[in-house]
Amino acid sequence: MTDSYDIAVIGAGPAGMSAAITASAAGARVVVLDDKPRAGGQIYRNVTCSPLSNTDLLGPDYTQGAELVAQFEACRAEKISAANVWHVGDNGEILFSQAGASASLTAREVVVSVGAMERPFPIPGWHLPGVMTAGGAQVMLKSDGLVQDDAVFAGSGPLLYLIVAQYLRLGVKVKALVDTTPKQNYLAAASLLPGALSHIDVLTKGIGLLNEIRRAGVPVYKYAEDLNVLGEQQAEGLRFTSKGVVHSLEAEHVFLHQGVIPNLNMTRAIGAEHAWNRDQLSWQPVINDWGQTSVAHIAVAGDGRGIIGADAAALSGQLVAWQQLARLGLISLSDAANHSQPLLQQLQRYQGLRRFIDRLYQPVDALRRPESAETMVCRCEEQTRGQLKAAFDQGARLPDELKGLTRCGMGPCQGRQCGHTVSELLAQWQGTEVEDVGYYRLRSPMRLINLTELARFQPHQQTHGVEVKS
């Protein structure tokens, strides 16, 4: 029994599963740590054991994941499920919690494949009970078969339309779809359409979702702006303006979505270099063509490197695996190049589609940077835009300086829900670029842990090729 793995993969979505399958098939000692009970990530959550009697209603993009999950479960990699990684060291040490205890293991190479998270949607009332992300609504659907009748879905992007369509296929009544995609985005994206035509099937699928929603009789309000969740203690509806007309819809549940951004807390805490992506309006780790970060033994695969979608994420997982196999000396550099070249070419073909989608569904400034002083920015510490502006006026110019004065970013989510908003607000107030402002400085532990977990600590014992459940 060895005391170190060749490769540790953190996250078992499309990218992580593909990396593990590829690397373990080549003879590497691979361990996969995932925070969910079953592999699949968000896109393929519970695809092999859905609570729904007919998963076909969720669409082929979901059901096709069953084959990848089956390949992953059959591969030789050791799988540790329901494991929350809270530290990745520069020596390859990984600390994680599972079943109320902590453990450690080491690996020569690490693949971070923790995926994406939904972009914060800081509008008045977004902190009220009854308001959640559309992705959260999809999690309830895939995990437990739970849905909410008469909800209002608001925002823009392919995922929002997919979730509404999934609700309708299940016979769930949807109150309305409030689409915030501005008219100018359609005009701006038109010039990028030729570059996306190589994936005409994806474009056709998106149009089909919108037509499906309209045929179901769901009211669709286009070019919506000035969104406000109504209510004092509980969501009671949504007020907005569409084509110059003010609407107020009564609803106990409002589901918000305006795209996804990389889940950065792990790569930030590791110390990897990050840059601002002006097309996707988000931070992302700086990587080379093969996913390698500025930290020697850390690579990133999937949407955590920049939003690329599920199919491209799986390709990036394979790409990272081949490069790490070469770094470990398990294959030659020429073999790695031979395997990598077609993957790089396939990933390149996704770029035209990605640029089109990013431009078409780019969220407007007012939905990323709240304008009302009363709007909550940090929901954990209950800090409003007005309170943050007051701290800025006291001299806080950087995110950590703002954190020191207001505790914004110090709550349970550790800045996940306010970090991008804070960076953009500070840049706006200073009349500078987001790159000049930066982001919170994050450290381990990357997730909340308690003293009991720390006290119950022991090194993890390798069980190569066996699934270790909580």
NORRA-V235141 format. One record per pair of residues at least 24 apart in sequence whose ideal C-beta (glycine too) atoms are under 6 Angstrom apart, sorted by the first residue. I is the first residue (numbers start at 0). J is the second residue. D is the distance in whole Angstrom. If there is no record, write none. Layout:
i=I j=J d=D
i=I j=J d=D
This chain:
i=0 j=461 d=6
i=3 j=105 d=4
i=4 j=28 d=5
i=4 j=30 d=5
i=4 j=106 d=4
i=5 j=107 d=6
i=5 j=327 d=5
i=6 j=106 d=6
i=6 j=108 d=5
i=6 j=323 d=6
i=7 j=93 d=6
i=7 j=106 d=4
i=7 j=109 d=5
i=8 j=110 d=4
i=9 j=84 d=5
i=9 j=111 d=5
i=10 j=112 d=4
i=10 j=113 d=4
i=11 j=38 d=4
i=12 j=40 d=2
i=12 j=114 d=5
i=13 j=309 d=5
i=13 j=312 d=4
i=13 j=313 d=4
i=14 j=112 d=4
i=14 j=300 d=4
i=14 j=301 d=3
i=14 j=312 d=4
i=14 j=315 d=6
i=14 j=316 d=4
i=15 j=112 d=4
i=16 j=67 d=6
i=16 j=71 d=4
i=17 j=313 d=4
i=17 j=316 d=3
i=17 j=317 d=5
i=18 j=110 d=5
i=18 j=300 d=6
i=18 j=316 d=4
i=18 j=319 d=5
i=18 j=320 d=4
i=19 j=76 d=4
i=20 j=70 d=6
i=20 j=71 d=6
i=20 j=74 d=5
i=21 j=317 d=5
i=21 j=320 d=4
i=22 j=320 d=4
i=23 j=74 d=5
i=23 j=75 d=4
i=23 j=76 d=4
i=25 j=324 d=5
i=27 j=329 d=6
i=29 j=76 d=4
i=30 j=77 d=5
i=31 j=76 d=5
i=31 j=78 d=5
i=32 j=79 d=5
i=32 j=82 d=5
i=32 j=84 d=6
i=32 j=95 d=6
i=33 j=80 d=5
i=34 j=83 d=5
i=36 j=80 d=6
i=36 j=81 d=5
i=38 j=68 d=5
i=38 j=71 d=5
i=39 j=68 d=5
i=40 j=114 d=6
i=42 j=309 d=5
i=44 j=141 d=4
i=45 j=141 d=5
i=50 j=143 d=6
i=50 j=144 d=4
i=51 j=144 d=6
i=56 j=168 d=4
i=56 j=169 d=6
i=57 j=165 d=5
i=75 j=464 d=5
i=77 j=462 d=6
i=77 j=463 d=5
i=78 j=466 d=4
i=79 j=467 d=5
i=80 j=468 d=5
i=81 j=469 d=4
i=83 j=446 d=5
i=85 j=444 d=4
i=85 j=445 d=5
i=85 j=446 d=5
i=85 j=448 d=6
i=86 j=443 d=4
i=86 j=444 d=6
i=87 j=269 d=5
i=91 j=296 d=6
i=96 j=448 d=6
i=96 j=452 d=5
i=97 j=469 d=5
i=98 j=469 d=4
i=100 j=455 d=4
i=101 j=452 d=5
i=101 j=453 d=6
i=101 j=456 d=4
i=102 j=459 d=4
i=103 j=458 d=5
i=104 j=459 d=4
i=108 j=296 d=5
i=108 j=323 d=4
i=109 j=296 d=6
i=109 j=297 d=5
i=110 j=298 d=5
i=110 j=300 d=6
i=110 j=319 d=5
i=111 j=265 d=6
i=111 j=266 d=6
i=111 j=299 d=5
i=111 j=303 d=6
i=112 j=300 d=5
i=112 j=301 d=5
i=113 j=262 d=5
i=113 j=265 d=6
i=113 j=303 d=5
i=114 j=262 d=6
i=114 j=301 d=6
i=114 j=302 d=5
i=114 j=303 d=6
i=115 j=259 d=4
i=115 j=261 d=6
i=115 j=262 d=6
i=115 j=302 d=4
i=115 j=306 d=6
i=116 j=262 d=5
i=117 j=259 d=6
i=118 j=257 d=5
i=118 j=258 d=5
i=118 j=260 d=5
i=119 j=416 d=5
i=119 j=420 d=5
i=120 j=255 d=4
i=120 j=257 d=6
i=121 j=369 d=5
i=121 j=374 d=6
i=121 j=376 d=6
i=121 j=420 d=5
i=122 j=226 d=5
i=123 j=227 d=5
i=123 j=371 d=6
i=123 j=374 d=5
i=124 j=227 d=6
i=124 j=228 d=3
i=126 j=375 d=4
i=126 j=378 d=5
i=127 j=228 d=6
i=127 j=230 d=5
i=127 j=234 d=5
i=128 j=233 d=5
i=129 j=233 d=5
i=129 j=234 d=3
i=129 j=251 d=5
i=129 j=252 d=5
i=130 j=228 d=6
i=130 j=234 d=5
i=130 j=253 d=5
i=132 j=255 d=6
i=132 j=256 d=6
i=133 j=159 d=5
i=133 j=162 d=5
i=133 j=254 d=4
i=133 j=256 d=4
i=136 j=254 d=5
i=137 j=162 d=5
i=146 j=171 d=5
i=147 j=252 d=5
i=148 j=172 d=5
i=149 j=174 d=5
i=150 j=252 d=4
i=150 j=254 d=5
i=151 j=175 d=5
i=151 j=237 d=5
i=151 j=248 d=5
i=151 j=250 d=4
i=151 j=253 d=5
i=152 j=176 d=5
i=152 j=254 d=5
i=153 j=177 d=4
i=153 j=255 d=6
i=154 j=179 d=6
i=154 j=255 d=5
i=154 j=256 d=4
i=154 j=257 d=4
i=155 j=179 d=5
i=155 j=180 d=4
i=155 j=257 d=6
i=155 j=360 d=5
i=156 j=258 d=5
i=156 j=360 d=4
i=157 j=205 d=6
i=159 j=256 d=4
i=160 j=208 d=4
i=160 j=209 d=6
i=161 j=208 d=6
i=163 j=212 d=6
i=164 j=208 d=5
i=164 j=211 d=5
i=167 j=215 d=5
i=173 j=217 d=5
i=174 j=250 d=5
i=175 j=218 d=4
i=175 j=248 d=6
i=176 j=212 d=6
i=176 j=217 d=6
i=176 j=219 d=5
i=177 j=220 d=5
i=177 j=223 d=5
i=177 j=239 d=6
i=178 j=221 d=5
i=179 j=223 d=5
i=181 j=222 d=6
i=181 j=363 d=6
i=182 j=222 d=5
i=184 j=359 d=5
i=187 j=358 d=6
i=188 j=355 d=6
i=188 j=358 d=4
i=188 j=359 d=4
i=191 j=354 d=5
i=191 j=355 d=4
i=191 j=358 d=6
i=194 j=351 d=3
i=195 j=351 d=5
i=195 j=352 d=4
i=195 j=355 d=4
i=197 j=348 d=6
i=198 j=352 d=4
i=228 j=253 d=6
i=257 j=362 d=4
i=257 j=366 d=6
i=258 j=360 d=6
i=259 j=306 d=6
i=261 j=303 d=5
i=262 j=303 d=6
i=264 j=413 d=6
i=264 j=441 d=6
i=264 j=445 d=5
i=265 j=445 d=5
i=267 j=441 d=4
i=268 j=441 d=4
i=268 j=442 d=6
i=268 j=443 d=5
i=268 j=445 d=5
i=269 j=294 d=6
i=269 j=297 d=6
i=275 j=433 d=5
i=275 j=434 d=5
i=278 j=357 d=5
i=279 j=306 d=6
i=279 j=357 d=5
i=282 j=438 d=6
i=289 j=318 d=6
i=289 j=322 d=4
i=290 j=319 d=4
i=311 j=346 d=6
i=311 j=349 d=5
i=314 j=342 d=5
i=314 j=345 d=5
i=314 j=346 d=5
i=317 j=342 d=6
i=318 j=342 d=5
i=367 j=423 d=6
i=368 j=423 d=5
i=368 j=424 d=6
i=368 j=427 d=6
i=376 j=417 d=5
i=376 j=420 d=5
i=377 j=407 d=4
i=377 j=417 d=4
i=379 j=410 d=2
i=379 j=411 d=5
i=379 j=412 d=6
i=380 j=406 d=4
i=380 j=407 d=6
i=380 j=410 d=5
i=382 j=407 d=4
i=391 j=428 d=5
i=398 j=438 d=6
i=398 j=439 d=5
i=399 j=440 d=5
i=408 j=439 d=5
i=411 j=447 d=6
i=414 j=439 d=5
